[in-house]
Amino acid sequence: MSRAGSRRLFALLVAMLVAPLVACGDSSDSTTTIDTTQSTTTSTSAPSPSTTTTTVPTPPTTAGPDGTTSSTQATTTSEGEPSTSTTTEAGTTSTTVASEVVDFGPREGDVLAVVGVDHDDVLNVRSGPFHTYDIVATLDPLETDVVAGGETRIAGDPPSFWYYVITPGGADGWVSAAYVGYIGFGEDATAQVVADAGELPIAETLTDLGVLVANTLVPLSPPPDVVVVAAP
């Protein structure tokens, strides 16, 4: 074979070898797949709790049988439990005290006078024969027209005597026997007091003067109680 023929044969062989390689190169292209899947995060917000407002009506005020009033109102505490507050205003009532009728004292229709009550005070007339009963009227220290009802009772411990009377204003009730008596007569004892004392008694107050005169006329121990029923 000539040199030229050998070259052509070599070129043909090279061409035959290159062609399959090119074909393989085309068919061996690889495809790279990128996973583009993205994870999705879902955020769920919890619903806000609803707020409920409850209005409690104010209960009416009721009156008790004894004249007292009470009202109850429920309030809600921080723990949600109701608390109850009750307010009661107490009325004034008199206390009954056992007493007994006694067979002495002024007769019915006798006229009595208030005695032993200070000039700036009054004598209470009560609904019953003791100082715990209600006051129904009052009498002035110089009252002289109190009519006896004819009944006397003893009550309390220590015991005290009470007269049933009718006041000048027409009210009836009970007064302490220690502060009423029969109307007596007046007598000027100035001369006797001066003679017994040896001088004219002088004192800073009417009460002191009364004690001085009383001790001059009737010396007693302990000293007597002196009440000024009228002041100049």
DRENPA-3360 file (N, C-alpha, C; in nm, 2 decimals, always signed):
BEGIN
1 = MSRAGSRR = +0.09/-0.12/+0.00/+0.00/+0.00/+0.00/+0.09/+0.12/+0.00 ~ +0.05/+0.22/-0.08/+0.13/+0.34/-0.09/+0.12/+0.42/+0.03 ~ +0.20/+0.52/+0.05/+0.20/+0.61/+0.17/+0.07/+0.69/+0.17 ~ +0.03/+0.73/+0.05/-0.09/+0.81/+0.05/-0.21/+0.73/+0.09 ~ -0.21/+0.61/+0.05/-0.33/+0.52/+0.09/-0.33/+0.49/+0.24 ~ -0.21/+0.48/+0.29/-0.20/+0.46/+0.44/-0.26/+0.58/+0.52 ~ -0.23/+0.70/+0.47/-0.28/+0.82/+0.54/-0.43/+0.83/+0.53 ~ -0.48/+0.79/+0.42/-0.63/+0.80/+0.41/-0.69/+0.70/+0.50;
9 = LFALLVAM = -0.63/+0.58/+0.51/-0.69/+0.48/+0.59/-0.68/+0.52/+0.74 ~ -0.57/+0.58/+0.78/-0.56/+0.63/+0.92/-0.66/+0.74/+0.95 ~ -0.68/+0.83/+0.85/-0.77/+0.93/+0.87/-0.91/+0.88/+0.89 ~ -0.94/+0.77/+0.81/-1.08/+0.71/+0.82/-1.10/+0.65/+0.95 ~ -0.99/+0.58/+1.00/-1.00/+0.51/+1.13/-1.02/+0.62/+1.24 ~ -0.95/+0.73/+1.23/-0.97/+0.83/+1.33/-1.11/+0.89/+1.33 ~ -1.16/+0.91/+1.21/-1.30/+0.96/+1.20/-1.40/+0.87/+1.25 ~ -1.37/+0.73/+1.23/-1.47/+0.63/+1.28/-1.46/+0.63/+1.44;
17 = LVAPLVAC = -1.35/+0.65/+1.49/-1.33/+0.65/+1.64/-1.39/+0.78/+1.70 ~ -1.38/+0.89/+1.64/-1.42/+1.02/+1.69/-1.57/+1.03/+1.69 ~ -1.64/+0.97/+1.59/-1.78/+0.98/+1.57/-1.86/+0.92/+1.69 ~ -1.82/+0.79/+1.73/-1.90/+0.74/+1.84/-1.87/+0.82/+1.97 ~ -1.75/+0.87/+1.99/-1.73/+0.95/+2.11/-1.81/+1.07/+2.11 ~ -1.83/+1.14/+2.00/-1.91/+1.26/+1.99/-2.06/+1.22/+2.02 ~ -2.10/+1.11/+1.97/-2.24/+1.06/+1.99/-2.25/+1.03/+2.14 ~ -2.15/+0.96/+2.20/-2.16/+0.93/+2.34/-2.16/+1.06/+2.43;
25 = GDSSDSTT = -2.08/+1.16/+2.38/-2.08/+1.28/+2.46/-2.21/+1.35/+2.46 ~ -2.28/+1.34/+2.35/-2.41/+1.41/+2.34/-2.52/+1.34/+2.43 ~ -2.51/+1.20/+2.43/-2.61/+1.12/+2.51/-2.58/+1.11/+2.65 ~ -2.46/+1.15/+2.69/-2.42/+1.13/+2.83/-2.44/+1.26/+2.91 ~ -2.51/+1.36/+2.85/-2.54/+1.49/+2.93/-2.63/+1.45/+3.05 ~ -2.58/+1.49/+3.17/-2.66/+1.46/+3.29/-2.74/+1.58/+3.33 ~ -2.86/+1.55/+3.39/-2.95/+1.66/+3.43/-2.95/+1.67/+3.58 ~ -2.91/+1.78/+3.64/-2.91/+1.80/+3.78/-3.04/+1.87/+3.83;
33 = TIDTTQST = -3.10/+1.80/+3.92/-3.23/+1.85/+3.97/-3.22/+1.91/+4.10 ~ -3.26/+2.03/+4.12/-3.24/+2.10/+4.25/-3.38/+2.10/+4.31 ~ -3.39/+2.05/+4.43/-3.52/+2.05/+4.50/-3.54/+2.19/+4.56 ~ -3.64/+2.24/+4.49/-3.68/+2.38/+4.53/-3.80/+2.38/+4.63 ~ -3.83/+2.27/+4.68/-3.94/+2.26/+4.78/-3.91/+2.34/+4.91 ~ -3.98/+2.43/+4.94/-3.96/+2.51/+5.06/-4.06/+2.47/+5.17 ~ -4.01/+2.46/+5.29/-4.10/+2.42/+5.40/-4.18/+2.55/+5.44 ~ -4.30/+2.52/+5.46/-4.39/+2.64/+5.50/-4.43/+2.63/+5.64;
41 = TTSTSAPS = -4.40/+2.73/+5.71/-4.44/+2.74/+5.86/-4.57/+2.82/+5.88 ~ -4.66/+2.76/+5.94/-4.79/+2.82/+5.96/-4.80/+2.87/+6.10 ~ -4.82/+3.00/+6.12/-4.83/+3.06/+6.25/-4.98/+3.09/+6.28 ~ -5.02/+3.03/+6.39/-5.16/+3.05/+6.43/-5.17/+3.12/+6.56 ~ -5.23/+3.24/+6.56/-5.24/+3.32/+6.68/-5.37/+3.27/+6.76 ~ -5.34/+3.25/+6.89/-5.45/+3.21/+6.97/-5.55/+3.33/+6.98 ~ -5.68/+3.30/+6.97/-5.78/+3.41/+6.99/-5.78/+3.47/+7.12 ~ -5.79/+3.60/+7.13/-5.79/+3.67/+7.25/-5.92/+3.63/+7.33;
49 = PSTTTTTV = -5.90/+3.61/+7.46/-6.02/+3.57/+7.54/-6.12/+3.68/+7.54 ~ -6.24/+3.64/+7.54/-6.35/+3.74/+7.54/-6.37/+3.79/+7.68 ~ -6.40/+3.91/+7.70/-6.43/+3.97/+7.83/-6.58/+3.99/+7.85 ~ -6.63/+3.93/+7.96/-6.77/+3.94/+7.99/-6.80/+4.02/+8.11 ~ -6.88/+4.12/+8.10/-6.91/+4.21/+8.21/-7.05/+4.18/+8.26 ~ -7.06/+4.15/+8.39/-7.19/+4.12/+8.45/-7.23/+4.23/+8.54 ~ -7.35/+4.28/+8.52/-7.40/+4.39/+8.60/-7.49/+4.33/+8.71 ~ -7.46/+4.35/+8.84/-7.54/+4.30/+8.94/-7.64/+4.41/+8.99;
57 = PTPPTTAG = -7.77/+4.39/+8.98/-7.86/+4.50/+9.02/-7.85/+4.52/+9.17 ~ -7.87/+4.64/+9.21/-7.87/+4.68/+9.35/-8.00/+4.64/+9.41 ~ -8.00/+4.55/+9.52/-8.12/+4.51/+9.58/-8.19/+4.62/+9.66 ~ -8.32/+4.61/+9.67/-8.39/+4.72/+9.74/-8.37/+4.71/+9.89 ~ -8.39/+4.83/+9.96/-8.37/+4.84/+10.10/-8.50/+4.79/+10.17 ~ -8.49/+4.70/+10.27/-8.61/+4.65/+10.33/-8.61/+4.70/+10.47 ~ -8.73/+4.72/+10.53/-8.75/+4.76/+10.66/-8.79/+4.64/+10.75 ~ -8.72/+4.63/+10.87/-8.75/+4.52/+10.96/-8.87/+4.55/+11.04;
65 = PDGTTSST = -8.92/+4.45/+11.12/-9.04/+4.48/+11.20/-9.02/+4.57/+11.31 ~ -8.89/+4.59/+11.36/-8.86/+4.68/+11.47/-8.82/+4.82/+11.42 ~ -8.85/+4.85/+11.29/-8.81/+4.98/+11.25/-8.67/+5.00/+11.20 ~ -8.59/+4.89/+11.20/-8.45/+4.90/+11.15/-8.45/+4.88/+11.00 ~ -8.35/+4.93/+10.94/-8.34/+4.91/+10.79/-8.21/+4.84/+10.76 ~ -8.22/+4.75/+10.66/-8.10/+4.68/+10.63/-8.09/+4.67/+10.47 ~ -7.97/+4.67/+10.42/-7.95/+4.66/+10.28/-7.83/+4.56/+10.25 ~ -7.85/+4.47/+10.15/-7.74/+4.38/+10.12/-7.70/+4.40/+9.97;
73 = QATTTSEG = -7.57/+4.41/+9.95/-7.52/+4.43/+9.82/-7.40/+4.34/+9.79 ~ -7.41/+4.26/+9.68/-7.30/+4.17/+9.65/-7.20/+4.24/+9.57 ~ -7.07/+4.22/+9.60/-6.96/+4.27/+9.52/-6.87/+4.16/+9.48 ~ -6.80/+4.18/+9.37/-6.71/+4.07/+9.32/-6.57/+4.10/+9.36 ~ -6.50/+4.00/+9.43/-6.36/+4.02/+9.47/-6.27/+3.98/+9.36 ~ -6.14/+3.99/+9.38/-6.04/+3.95/+9.28/-6.04/+3.80/+9.25 ~ -6.09/+3.72/+9.34/-6.10/+3.58/+9.32/-6.23/+3.54/+9.26 ~ -6.32/+3.63/+9.24/-6.44/+3.60/+9.17/-6.55/+3.55/+9.27;
81 = EPSTSTTT = -6.53/+3.56/+9.40/-6.63/+3.52/+9.49/-6.70/+3.64/+9.55 ~ -6.84/+3.63/+9.56/-6.91/+3.75/+9.61/-6.89/+3.76/+9.76 ~ -6.89/+3.89/+9.80/-6.89/+3.92/+9.95/-7.01/+4.00/+9.98 ~ -7.06/+3.98/+10.10/-7.19/+4.04/+10.14/-7.16/+4.14/+10.25 ~ -7.22/+4.26/+10.24/-7.21/+4.36/+10.35/-7.34/+4.40/+10.39 ~ -7.37/+4.39/+10.52/-7.50/+4.43/+10.57/-7.49/+4.54/+10.67 ~ -7.57/+4.65/+10.65/-7.56/+4.76/+10.75/-7.70/+4.77/+10.81 ~ -7.70/+4.77/+10.94/-7.82/+4.78/+11.02/-7.82/+4.90/+11.12;
89 = EAGTTSTT = -7.92/+4.98/+11.11/-7.93/+5.09/+11.20/-8.03/+5.06/+11.31 ~ -7.98/+5.05/+11.43/-8.07/+5.01/+11.54/-8.16/+5.12/+11.59 ~ -8.28/+5.09/+11.62/-8.38/+5.19/+11.67/-8.37/+5.19/+11.82 ~ -8.44/+5.29/+11.87/-8.44/+5.31/+12.02/-8.56/+5.23/+12.08 ~ -8.53/+5.15/+12.17/-8.63/+5.07/+12.24/-8.62/+5.09/+12.39 ~ -8.73/+5.08/+12.47/-8.72/+5.08/+12.61/-8.71/+4.94/+12.67 ~ -8.65/+4.93/+12.78/-8.64/+4.80/+12.85/-8.74/+4.79/+12.96 ~ -8.81/+4.68/+12.96/-8.92/+4.66/+13.06/-8.85/+4.60/+13.18;
97 = VASEVVDF = -8.89/+4.66/+13.30/-8.84/+4.61/+13.43/-8.95/+4.57/+13.52 ~ -8.94/+4.46/+13.58/-9.04/+4.41/+13.67/-9.06/+4.51/+13.79 ~ -9.19/+4.53/+13.82/-9.22/+4.62/+13.93/-9.34/+4.56/+14.01 ~ -9.35/+4.62/+14.14/-9.46/+4.57/+14.22/-9.53/+4.69/+14.28 ~ -9.66/+4.68/+14.29/-9.74/+4.79/+14.35/-9.72/+4.79/+14.50 ~ -9.70/+4.90/+14.56/-9.69/+4.92/+14.71/-9.80/+5.01/+14.76 ~ -9.84/+4.98/+14.88/-9.95/+5.05/+14.94/-9.91/+5.17/+15.02 ~ -9.85/+5.26/+14.96/-9.83/+5.39/+15.02/-9.80/+5.49/+14.91;
105 = GPREGDVL = -9.78/+5.62/+14.94/-9.76/+5.72/+14.85/-9.88/+5.82/+14.84 ~ -9.87/+5.91/+14.75/-9.98/+6.01/+14.74/-10.10/+5.95/+14.69 ~ -10.21/+6.00/+14.73/-10.35/+5.96/+14.69/-10.38/+6.02/+14.55 ~ -10.47/+5.95/+14.49/-10.52/+6.00/+14.36/-10.58/+6.14/+14.37 ~ -10.53/+6.23/+14.29/-10.58/+6.37/+14.29/-10.50/+6.46/+14.38 ~ -10.40/+6.41/+14.46/-10.31/+6.50/+14.53/-10.23/+6.58/+14.44 ~ -10.20/+6.70/+14.48/-10.11/+6.79/+14.40/-9.97/+6.79/+14.46 ~ -9.88/+6.76/+14.37/-9.73/+6.75/+14.41/-9.65/+6.86/+14.34;
113 = AVVGVDHD = -9.53/+6.88/+14.40/-9.44/+6.97/+14.34/-9.31/+6.90/+14.31 ~ -9.23/+6.95/+14.21/-9.10/+6.90/+14.18/-9.00/+6.95/+14.29 ~ -8.92/+6.86/+14.34/-8.82/+6.90/+14.44/-8.69/+6.84/+14.41 ~ -8.58/+6.91/+14.45/-8.45/+6.85/+14.44/-8.39/+6.84/+14.30 ~ -8.44/+6.92/+14.21/-8.39/+6.92/+14.07/-8.32/+7.05/+14.05 ~ -8.20/+7.04/+13.99/-8.12/+7.16/+13.97/-8.19/+7.26/+13.88 ~ -8.16/+7.39/+13.89/-8.23/+7.49/+13.81/-8.20/+7.48/+13.66 ~ -8.09/+7.42/+13.62/-8.06/+7.40/+13.48/-8.09/+7.26/+13.43;
121 = DVLNVRSG = -8.17/+7.19/+13.50/-8.21/+7.05/+13.47/-8.36/+7.03/+13.46 ~ -8.41/+6.91/+13.43/-8.55/+6.88/+13.43/-8.58/+6.75/+13.49 ~ -8.70/+6.72/+13.53/-8.74/+6.59/+13.58/-8.81/+6.52/+13.47 ~ -8.76/+6.40/+13.44/-8.82/+6.32/+13.33/-8.94/+6.24/+13.37 ~ -9.04/+6.24/+13.29/-9.16/+6.16/+13.31/-9.15/+6.05/+13.21 ~ -9.16/+5.92/+13.26/-9.13/+5.81/+13.18/-9.26/+5.72/+13.15 ~ -9.25/+5.64/+13.05/-9.37/+5.55/+13.02/-9.39/+5.44/+13.11 ~ -9.29/+5.41/+13.19/-9.30/+5.30/+13.29/-9.22/+5.33/+13.42;
129 = PFHTYDIV = -9.24/+5.25/+13.52/-9.18/+5.29/+13.65/-9.03/+5.24/+13.67 ~ -8.95/+5.30/+13.58/-8.80/+5.28/+13.60/-8.73/+5.37/+13.50 ~ -8.60/+5.39/+13.52/-8.53/+5.49/+13.43/-8.50/+5.43/+13.30 ~ -8.53/+5.31/+13.27/-8.50/+5.25/+13.14/-8.61/+5.27/+13.04 ~ -8.72/+5.32/+13.09/-8.84/+5.34/+13.00/-8.82/+5.47/+12.92 ~ -8.90/+5.48/+12.81/-8.89/+5.60/+12.73/-8.94/+5.73/+12.80 ~ -8.89/+5.84/+12.77/-8.93/+5.97/+12.83/-9.05/+6.02/+12.75 ~ -9.16/+6.05/+12.82/-9.28/+6.10/+12.75/-9.30/+6.25/+12.77;
137 = ATLDPLET = -9.24/+6.30/+12.88/-9.26/+6.45/+12.91/-9.15/+6.49/+13.01 ~ -9.14/+6.62/+13.03/-9.04/+6.67/+13.13/-9.11/+6.77/+13.22 ~ -9.06/+6.79/+13.34/-9.11/+6.89/+13.43/-9.00/+6.98/+13.48 ~ -9.03/+7.11/+13.49/-8.93/+7.21/+13.53/-8.90/+7.20/+13.68 ~ -8.79/+7.25/+13.72/-8.75/+7.23/+13.86/-8.85/+7.30/+13.96 ~ -8.92/+7.40/+13.92/-9.01/+7.47/+14.01/-9.16/+7.44/+13.98 ~ -9.19/+7.33/+13.91/-9.32/+7.29/+13.88/-9.40/+7.26/+14.00 ~ -9.52/+7.31/+14.02/-9.60/+7.29/+14.15/-9.74/+7.23/+14.12;
145 = DVVAGGET = -9.76/+7.19/+14.00/-9.90/+7.15/+13.96/-9.90/+7.01/+13.90 ~ -9.83/+6.91/+13.97/-9.83/+6.77/+13.92/-9.93/+6.70/+14.00 ~ -10.03/+6.63/+13.93/-10.14/+6.56/+14.00/-10.10/+6.41/+14.01 ~ -10.12/+6.36/+14.13/-10.09/+6.22/+14.15/-10.20/+6.13/+14.10 ~ -10.16/+6.02/+14.04/-10.25/+5.92/+13.98/-10.30/+5.82/+14.08 ~ -10.24/+5.81/+14.20/-10.28/+5.72/+14.30/-10.22/+5.59/+14.30 ~ -10.11/+5.57/+14.22/-10.04/+5.44/+14.22/-9.89/+5.46/+14.24 ~ -9.84/+5.37/+14.33/-9.69/+5.37/+14.35/-9.64/+5.23/+14.33;
153 = RIAGDPPS = -9.52/+5.23/+14.26/-9.46/+5.10/+14.23/-9.31/+5.10/+14.28 ~ -9.26/+4.98/+14.31/-9.12/+4.97/+14.34/-9.05/+4.88/+14.24 ~ -8.94/+4.92/+14.19/-8.87/+4.85/+14.08/-8.72/+4.86/+14.09 ~ -8.65/+4.77/+14.03/-8.50/+4.78/+14.02/-8.43/+4.72/+14.14 ~ -8.30/+4.72/+14.12/-8.21/+4.67/+14.23/-8.08/+4.75/+14.23 ~ -8.05/+4.84/+14.32/-8.14/+4.86/+14.44/-8.27/+4.92/+14.41 ~ -8.37/+4.89/+14.49/-8.51/+4.93/+14.46/-8.53/+5.08/+14.47 ~ -8.62/+5.13/+14.38/-8.66/+5.27/+14.38/-8.81/+5.28/+14.37;
161 = FWYYVITP = -8.86/+5.39/+14.42/-9.01/+5.41/+14.42/-9.05/+5.51/+14.31 ~ -9.16/+5.48/+14.24/-9.21/+5.56/+14.13/-9.36/+5.59/+14.15 ~ -9.39/+5.71/+14.12/-9.53/+5.76/+14.13/-9.59/+5.78/+13.99 ~ -9.71/+5.73/+13.98/-9.79/+5.76/+13.85/-9.85/+5.90/+13.87 ~ -9.82/+5.99/+13.77/-9.87/+6.12/+13.78/-9.92/+6.17/+13.64 ~ -9.99/+6.29/+13.65/-10.04/+6.35/+13.53/-9.98/+6.49/+13.53 ~ -9.91/+6.53/+13.42/-9.84/+6.66/+13.41/-9.94/+6.77/+13.39 ~ -9.90/+6.90/+13.41/-9.99/+7.01/+13.37/-10.02/+7.02/+13.23;
169 = GGADGWVS = -9.94/+6.96/+13.14/-9.97/+6.95/+13.00/-10.06/+6.84/+12.96 ~ -10.10/+6.75/+13.05/-10.19/+6.65/+13.02/-10.13/+6.51/+13.00 ~ -10.00/+6.51/+12.99/-9.93/+6.38/+12.97/-9.93/+6.30/+13.10 ~ -9.94/+6.17/+13.09/-9.93/+6.08/+13.21/-9.81/+5.99/+13.20 ~ -9.76/+5.96/+13.32/-9.64/+5.87/+13.32/-9.59/+5.85/+13.46 ~ -9.46/+5.82/+13.47/-9.40/+5.78/+13.60/-9.28/+5.87/+13.63 ~ -9.28/+5.92/+13.76/-9.16/+6.00/+13.80/-9.10/+5.93/+13.93 ~ -8.98/+5.96/+13.95/-8.91/+5.91/+14.07/-8.97/+5.98/+14.19;
177 = AAYVGYIG = -9.00/+5.90/+14.29/-9.05/+5.95/+14.42/-8.95/+6.04/+14.49 ~ -8.82/+6.03/+14.45/-8.72/+6.11/+14.52/-8.73/+6.26/+14.47 ~ -8.80/+6.29/+14.36/-8.80/+6.43/+14.31/-8.94/+6.49/+14.31 ~ -9.04/+6.44/+14.38/-9.16/+6.51/+14.39/-9.21/+6.49/+14.53 ~ -9.29/+6.59/+14.58/-9.34/+6.59/+14.72/-9.46/+6.69/+14.73 ~ -9.52/+6.69/+14.85/-9.62/+6.78/+14.87/-9.57/+6.92/+14.89 ~ -9.65/+7.02/+14.85/-9.61/+7.16/+14.86/-9.61/+7.20/+15.01 ~ -9.50/+7.25/+15.06/-9.50/+7.29/+15.20/-9.51/+7.45/+15.21;
185 = FGEDATAQ = -9.46/+7.50/+15.31/-9.46/+7.65/+15.33/-9.32/+7.70/+15.35 ~ -9.30/+7.82/+15.31/-9.17/+7.88/+15.32/-9.15/+7.96/+15.45 ~ -9.03/+7.96/+15.50/-9.01/+8.03/+15.63/-8.87/+8.10/+15.62 ~ -8.86/+8.22/+15.65/-8.74/+8.29/+15.65/-8.65/+8.26/+15.77 ~ -8.54/+8.19/+15.74/-8.46/+8.14/+15.86/-8.33/+8.22/+15.87 ~ -8.33/+8.34/+15.80/-8.20/+8.42/+15.80/-8.16/+8.46/+15.95 ~ -8.26/+8.50/+16.02/-8.22/+8.55/+16.16/-8.17/+8.43/+16.24 ~ -8.23/+8.31/+16.23/-8.18/+8.20/+16.31/-8.04/+8.16/+16.26;
193 = VVADAGEL = -8.02/+8.16/+16.13/-7.89/+8.12/+16.08/-7.78/+8.22/+16.13 ~ -7.81/+8.34/+16.12/-7.71/+8.44/+16.16/-7.68/+8.43/+16.31 ~ -7.79/+8.40/+16.39/-7.77/+8.38/+16.54/-7.69/+8.26/+16.57 ~ -7.72/+8.15/+16.49/-7.64/+8.03/+16.52/-7.50/+8.04/+16.47 ~ -7.48/+8.10/+16.36/-7.34/+8.11/+16.30/-7.26/+8.22/+16.37 ~ -7.33/+8.32/+16.43/-7.26/+8.43/+16.49/-7.23/+8.54/+16.39 ~ -7.26/+8.52/+16.26/-7.23/+8.62/+16.16/-7.32/+8.59/+16.04 ~ -7.32/+8.68/+15.94/-7.39/+8.66/+15.82/-7.31/+8.57/+15.73;
201 = PIAETLTD = -7.37/+8.45/+15.70/-7.29/+8.36/+15.61/-7.26/+8.42/+15.47 ~ -7.14/+8.40/+15.43/-7.09/+8.45/+15.30/-7.02/+8.33/+15.23 ~ -7.05/+8.32/+15.10/-6.99/+8.21/+15.02/-6.98/+8.26/+14.87 ~ -6.89/+8.19/+14.80/-6.86/+8.23/+14.66/-6.98/+8.19/+14.56 ~ -7.04/+8.08/+14.59/-7.15/+8.03/+14.50/-7.27/+8.00/+14.59 ~ -7.39/+7.99/+14.52/-7.51/+7.95/+14.58/-7.50/+7.81/+14.65 ~ -7.44/+7.72/+14.58/-7.42/+7.59/+14.63/-7.34/+7.59/+14.76 ~ -7.23/+7.66/+14.76/-7.15/+7.67/+14.89/-7.23/+7.74/+15.00;
209 = LGVLVANT = -7.31/+7.84/+14.97/-7.39/+7.90/+15.07/-7.50/+7.81/+15.12 ~ -7.56/+7.73/+15.03/-7.66/+7.63/+15.08/-7.60/+7.53/+15.17 ~ -7.48/+7.48/+15.14/-7.42/+7.38/+15.23/-7.39/+7.45/+15.36 ~ -7.34/+7.57/+15.36/-7.31/+7.64/+15.49/-7.43/+7.66/+15.57 ~ -7.54/+7.70/+15.51/-7.67/+7.72/+15.59/-7.72/+7.58/+15.64 ~ -7.72/+7.48/+15.55/-7.77/+7.35/+15.59/-7.69/+7.29/+15.71 ~ -7.56/+7.31/+15.71/-7.48/+7.26/+15.82/-7.50/+7.34/+15.95 ~ -7.54/+7.47/+15.93/-7.57/+7.55/+16.05/-7.70/+7.51/+16.12;
217 = LVPLSPPP = -7.80/+7.48/+16.03/-7.93/+7.44/+16.08/-7.94/+7.30/+16.13 ~ -7.88/+7.21/+16.05/-7.89/+7.06/+16.08/-7.75/+7.01/+16.06 ~ -7.66/+7.01/+16.15/-7.53/+6.95/+16.13/-7.54/+6.80/+16.11 ~ -7.50/+6.75/+16.00/-7.50/+6.61/+15.97/-7.37/+6.56/+15.92 ~ -7.35/+6.44/+15.94/-7.23/+6.37/+15.88/-7.27/+6.24/+15.82 ~ -7.25/+6.22/+15.69/-7.18/+6.31/+15.60/-7.26/+6.43/+15.56 ~ -7.20/+6.53/+15.50/-7.27/+6.66/+15.47/-7.39/+6.63/+15.38 ~ -7.50/+6.70/+15.39/-7.62/+6.68/+15.31/-7.60/+6.73/+15.17;
225 = DVVVVAAP = -7.67/+6.67/+15.07/-7.67/+6.72/+14.94/-7.76/+6.85/+14.93 ~ -7.71/+6.95/+14.86/-7.78/+7.07/+14.85/-7.80/+7.10/+14.70 ~ -7.93/+7.13/+14.67/-7.96/+7.15/+14.53/-8.02/+7.29/+14.51 ~ -7.96/+7.37/+14.42/-8.01/+7.50/+14.39/-8.12/+7.49/+14.29 ~ -8.25/+7.51/+14.33/-8.36/+7.50/+14.23/-8.39/+7.62/+14.16 ~ -8.34/+7.74/+14.20/-8.36/+7.86/+14.13/-8.24/+7.95/+14.16 ~ -8.19/+8.01/+14.05/-8.07/+8.10/+14.05/-8.11/+8.24/+14.03 ~ -8.05/+8.34/+14.09/-8.08/+8.48/+14.07/-8.04/+8.53/+13.93;
% end
